[in-house]
């Protein structure tokens, strides 16, 4: 069994439904410590299980190179989404099965993203310590609220002064074949709650009541008709979606006193979360409504340059494909890491992530570890990135 396959199986075999703690981080530490990495693990969050403040385990591992050497970081997560029902084998019992196109490794996290983390560890296992500084930024809270994961890791790195020059996140970015896409940015994400308060009353006497539903409908119609932008060279258009409408009125003869809605906006770099929140709040206020907002991440872009070229060349050398630079898809922890240094995402094919019978091609694991090795070696040799 190859090293990368062994590592991937070890990680998958440690159940780690978000928020992850304990066993899976034990496995990660056992892989990194023999390679000379100083491993720091800590728990963040003090809330009850199931809450957004539930305790999360994080790991920062670093192997320092000579003074003044370049610092390259790998980032990712060990938590996974719940496996659900209907698997053809136990989701946390990794299994390799033959397939006409090559062997597949099955298990929750094989693609998103324990397989990529196994490839990262394999990639650095033979890199000499004198080549430069390497680190791993690994959280147990990417698939959850992401409140006490990578943000807490960034705080730790700043406190100890270990800031990388470049960071690669191992999210599954490939679509049809390993190597066809990398992410150089992501859209931002925000959710707003809208509440319209009226006055309850009998439906036969509407003049004695104030129905909040028509006002909420008017707000949502206005929001739905908005064209936020038409996109640009790197981003698709921003979009606002109505997620939920709640009145909670079981009676058939009572005008309700309250109507609520929830909307989500995925926005490109022409906006900020705060600006969009103010715009939506102003519309709601005209109809006598109030809003609350939560910004999950701002849009960001790592402009094409030396870093993206380095990733593309490593991918092309191993796969023959030149990855398309893209900003599509959902959010990732790169939205936090971009505050530290230039960040790019590249990883496995995403076709089975979050699905039952999640599986990765064993050959892709091998290829990905070689791609990551090329990226590491090039990054540590380069002394001046200029426009990363």
DOTI-115202 format. One line per 2 residues: number of its first residue (from 1); for each residue z, x, y of C-alpha. Coordinates in steps of 0.05 Angstrom, whole numbers, always signed. Each point is the difference from the previous one (the first is absolute). Layout:
NUM> Z,X,Y; ...
***
This chain:
1> +0,+0,+0; -19,+27,+68
3> +53,+14,+52; -23,-55,+48
5> -1,-52,-55; +70,+22,-23
7> +26,-6,+71; -32,-68,+11
9> +29,-27,-65; +70,+25,+18
11> -2,-35,+67; -28,-65,-27
13> +53,-1,-54; +54,-4,+54
15> +2,-73,+24; +1,+0,+75
17> -14,-69,+28; +11,+4,+75
19> +49,+23,+27; -1,+58,-49
21> +61,+43,-15; +27,+45,-53
23> -40,+14,-63; -69,+8,+30
25> +27,+48,+52; +36,+39,-55
27> -69,+8,-33; -31,+22,+65
29> +54,+51,+14; -6,+28,-71
31> -74,+13,+13; +9,+33,+68
33> +63,+42,-8; -30,+48,-52
35> -58,+13,+49; +48,+28,+52
37> +8,-62,+43; +66,-15,+34
39> +9,-74,-13; +40,-44,+47
41> +14,-71,-22; +37,-52,+41
43> +13,-75,+3; -16,-40,+63
45> +18,-72,+13; +66,-34,-12
47> -18,-73,-9; +4,-46,-59
49> -50,+4,-57; -61,-42,+16
51> +9,+6,+75; -43,+42,+47
53> +59,+47,+7; +9,+12,-75
55> +14,+73,-18; -62,+43,-9
57> -5,+69,-30; -43,+53,+34
59> -19,+71,-19; -21,+58,+43
61> -18,+63,-38; -23,+64,+33
63> -20,+70,-21; -3,+46,+60
65> -53,+53,+5; +2,+62,+43
67> +24,-9,+72; -54,-29,+44
69> -42,-25,-59; -35,-67,+0
71> +38,-61,-25; -38,-50,-42
73> +33,-65,-23; -15,-50,-54
75> +28,-70,+11; +6,-61,-44
77> +46,-50,-32; +33,-9,-68
79> +16,-74,+7; -46,-51,-31
81> -12,-75,+6; +31,-45,-54
83> -43,+2,-63; -3,-75,-11
85> -18,-31,-67; -58,+4,-48
87> -7,+75,-11; -34,+22,-64
89> +54,+54,-7; +68,+13,+32
91> -13,+17,+74; +50,+57,+0
93> -20,+29,-67; -61,+43,+19
95> -55,-5,-51; -67,+37,-5
97> -55,-42,-31; -71,+19,-17
99> -54,-32,+43; -77,+7,-3
101> +2,+35,+67; +58,+45,-18
103> +74,-6,-15; +43,-44,+46
105> +74,+7,+15; +34,-68,+6
107> +65,-14,+36; +28,-27,+65
109> -11,+52,+53; -56,+37,-37
111> -45,-10,+61; +49,-19,+56
113> +23,+53,+2; +36,+39,-55
115> -66,+27,-26; -15,+32,+68
117> +70,+29,+6; -9,+31,-69
119> -66,+30,+24; +35,+28,+62
121> +54,+34,-41; -53,+28,-47
123> -40,+25,+59; +56,+42,+28
125> +27,+25,-66; -42,+63,+0
127> -2,+12,+75; +38,+65,+14
129> +60,-6,+45; -28,+51,+48
131> -60,-44,+15; +38,-43,+50
133> +50,-56,+8; -8,-63,-43
135> +40,-64,+2; +4,-68,-32
137> +19,-62,+41; +15,-54,-52
139> +33,-67,+11; +24,-57,-43
141> -17,-54,+52; -74,-2,+15
143> -14,-64,-40; +60,-35,+32
145> +23,-9,+72; -11,+74,+15
147> +61,+0,+45; +40,+56,-32
149> -54,+41,-33; -50,+46,+34
151> +32,-14,+68; +66,+29,-26
153> -38,+59,-30; -32,+15,+67
155> +69,-1,+33; +24,+50,-51
157> -60,+46,+9; +9,+0,+75
159> +74,+14,-8; -12,+62,-44
161> -62,+22,+38; -49,-3,-58
163> -60,-33,+32; -66,+7,-37
165> -65,+22,+32; -41,-49,-43
167> +18,-56,-48; -39,-33,-56
169> +23,-68,-26; -20,-16,-72
171> -15,-74,+8; -55,-27,-45
173> -58,+2,+49; -60,+5,-47
175> -38,-64,-12; -54,+6,-53
177> +6,+73,-21; +52,+53,+12
179> -21,+34,+65; -41,-54,+34
181> +50,-15,+56; +56,+32,+40
183> +42,-32,+55; +2,+33,+68
185> +38,-56,+33; +28,-70,-10
187> +5,-63,+40; +67,-21,+27
189> +39,-60,-25; +46,-50,+35
191> +29,-68,-17; +23,-52,+50
193> +43,-61,-11; -14,-59,+46
195> +51,-55,+11; -11,-65,+38
197> +61,-43,+13; -8,-74,+15
199> +46,-60,-6; +6,-43,-62
201> -8,-75,+3; -27,-62,-35
203> -76,+0,-11; -3,-70,+28
205> +29,+24,+67; -38,+65,+15
207> +16,-6,+74; +72,+13,-17
209> -16,+64,-39; -39,+64,+9
211> -43,+19,-59; -6,+76,-5
213> -57,-1,-50; -58,-14,+48
215> +23,+58,+44; +3,+46,-60
217> -69,-22,-22; -27,+14,+70
219> +31,+69,-1; -29,+16,-68
221> -69,-27,+19; +0,+45,+62
223> +21,+61,-41; -51,-14,-54
225> -56,-4,+51; +17,+68,+31
227> -48,+57,-9; +44,+61,+4
229> -57,+50,-1; -65,+15,-36
231> +22,+66,-32; -25,+69,+16
233> -30,+62,-33; +61,+10,-46
235> +34,-67,-4; -19,-69,-23
237> +18,-58,+47; +72,-19,+8
239> +18,-67,-32; +55,-51,+9
241> +18,-44,-59; +46,-61,-4
243> +47,+12,-58; +47,-59,+0
245> +16,-66,+34; +69,-30,-11
247> +28,-67,+24; +48,-17,-56
249> +0,-75,+13; +11,-41,-63
251> +4,-66,+37; -60,-46,+11
253> +27,-35,+61; +30,+57,+41
255> -33,+44,+52; +25,+70,-15
257> +38,+43,+50; -28,+68,-21
259> -67,+30,-22; -10,+73,-19
261> -58,+45,-19; -11,+72,-20
263> -62,+41,+18; -23,+70,-20
265> -44,+47,+40; -35,+60,-29
267> -24,+39,+61; -41,+61,+15
269> +14,+57,+48; -25,-39,+61
271> +67,-37,-1; +74,+13,-8
273> +48,-45,-36; +40,-12,+64
275> -62,-20,+40; -21,-50,-53
277> +70,-28,-4; +2,-12,+75
279> -68,-33,-2; +20,-48,-56
281> +68,-13,+32; -34,-20,+65
283> -44,-51,-36; +60,-28,-36
285> +41,-4,+64; -53,-43,+34
287> +15,-52,-53; +75,+7,+5
289> +8,+43,-63; +37,+65,-13
291> -20,+58,-44; +31,+57,-38
293> -39,+61,-21; +4,+56,-50
295> -48,+59,+4; -10,+32,-68
297> -43,+56,+25; -48,+21,+55
299> -73,+15,-11; -18,+74,-4
301> -59,+45,-11; -5,+73,-22
303> -67,+15,+34; -51,+34,-45
305> +8,+75,+5; +22,+61,-40
307> +51,-38,-42; -46,-56,-22
309> -56,+51,-13; +47,+40,-44
311> +18,-61,-41; -73,-22,-5
313> -22,+69,-23; +53,+3,-54
315> -19,-69,-25; -74,+17,+0
317> +12,+65,-37; +35,-36,-58
319> -37,-67,-2; -67,+10,+34
321> +18,-57,+48; +11,+6,+75
323> +56,-50,+15; -12,-52,+53
325> +52,+5,+56; +29,-70,+8
327> +56,-38,+34; -5,-63,-43
329> +55,-30,-43; +73,-15,+11
331> +55,+43,+28; +31,+61,-31
333> +55,+49,+18; -52,+42,+35
335> +15,-46,+59; +66,+37,+7
337> -21,+69,-21; -54,+3,+54
339> +56,+11,+50; +15,+68,-34
341> -69,+30,-9; -72,-18,-17
343> -2,-42,-63; -54,-21,-48
345> +4,-43,-63; -38,+15,-63
347> +12,-22,-71; -21,-36,-63
349> -43,-62,-10; +37,-61,+23
351> -32,-53,-45; +62,-13,-42
353> +56,+13,+49; +52,-56,+3
355> -34,-34,-60; +24,-10,-71
357> -25,+55,-47; -4,+49,+58
359> -37,+61,-27; -30,+66,+22
361> -54,+42,-33; +32,+63,-29
363> -61,+39,+22; +12,-24,+72
365> +71,+27,-3; -26,+68,-20
367> -53,-2,+54; +48,-23,+54
369> +48,+57,-16; -58,+50,+10
371> -20,-33,+66; +72,+4,+25
373> +3,+73,-22; -62,+16,+41
375> +28,-35,+61; +66,+37,-5
377> -32,+68,-8; -47,-11,+59
379> +54,-30,+44; +47,+58,-10
381> -53,+52,+13; -24,-31,+65
383> +39,+27,+59; -30,-40,+58
385> -18,-73,-11; -19,-16,+72
387> -23,-73,-5; +32,-18,-67
***
